[in-house]
Amino acid sequence: MAHPQHLQLLKQGVTAWNQWREQDSDIRPDLGQADLTGANLELYNLTNANLDQANLAGADLRNALLKDAYMAGANLYMSDLIEADLQGACLQRATLAGADLYKSNIAMADLRQANLVGTLLRRVSLIEATLAYANLTRANLFQANLQLADLKGAILQEAILESASLIEANFESAVLIAAKMSKANARRANFKGANLYKAEMDGMDLRDAILDPA
């Protein structure tokens, strides 16, 4: 459960909250299981905060600092995370369906088994992120950077990966049916056991990539 005082401080606005974070940088905000549906959290410093199973559906988190935040099982359905910093955040089993993460930093984040159906991930950084068994059906990853990302067993059916950087990414056993991957850079990527049925792969750089025999 969320710490009552932390929740009260959050509701006082971004200026009061960020000042508190600067003054007490060692305190880890506890907002676990908080109902923050539709909350305006733009520019909030939520670095290292506990948001375990918090409800952030429809919340405004543009440019928010969520580095190393613990958000396992959080509900971020249709939330606005444009240019947010989620580097190293734990988003295991989180729901981000329909959320907009345009140009956000999700490098080294843990998104195992996350729901990313229809999520807007255009031009995001997912370098070294873990997306194993995540559901990215119809997700838009146009020009995203997935270098060294782990997408083992992930579902990317009808996902858009056009012009994305997939260098050394792991797509082992991933489902890429009808995925749009034209002009993606997949050098040294691993597609062993991946389902590429009807995937659009025109102009892809597949040098040294691991592919199943035809």
C-alpha positions, 0 to 999 in steps of 0.5 A: 500500500502507498505511504499516506504522506508520500501520496499526499505530497504527490497531490501537492503538485510537481514543484512541491514534490520535486523539491521534496525529492531534492531535499530527501534524495535518500527516501524511496517514495512508496506509491505501491498500489496507489490509484493514480488514474488520469493523474497529471505527473508531467515532469515529476521525479519518480526516480527509484519510486515504488509503483508496484501494481499502481493504477496509472491508466490514462496518466500524464507522465510526459518527461517524467523521471522514472529511472529505476522505478519499480512498476511490476504489474502497474496499469499504464493503459493509454498513459502518456509517457512521451520522452519519459526516462524509464531507464532500468525500470522494472515493468514486469507484467505491466500493462502498457497497451495503447500507451504513447512512449514516443522518444522515451528512454527504456534502455535496460528496463525489464518488460518481461511478460508486459502487455504492449498491445498497440503501444506507440514506441516510435523512436524509443531507446530499448537498448539492452531491454528485456522483453522476453514473452512480452506481447507487442502485437500491433505495437509501433516501433518505427525507428526504435533502437532495440540493440542487444534487446532480449525478445525471446518468445515475444509476440510481435504479430503485425508490429511495425519495426520499419527502420528500427535498429535490431543489431544483436537483438534476440528474437529466438522463438518470437512471433513476427507474423506479418510484422513490418520490418522493412529497412531494419538493421538486424545485423547479428540478430538471432531469429532462431525458431522465430515465426516470420510468416508474411513478415515484410523484410524488404531492404533489411540488413541481415548480415551475420544474422542467425536464421533457420534454414529455408 
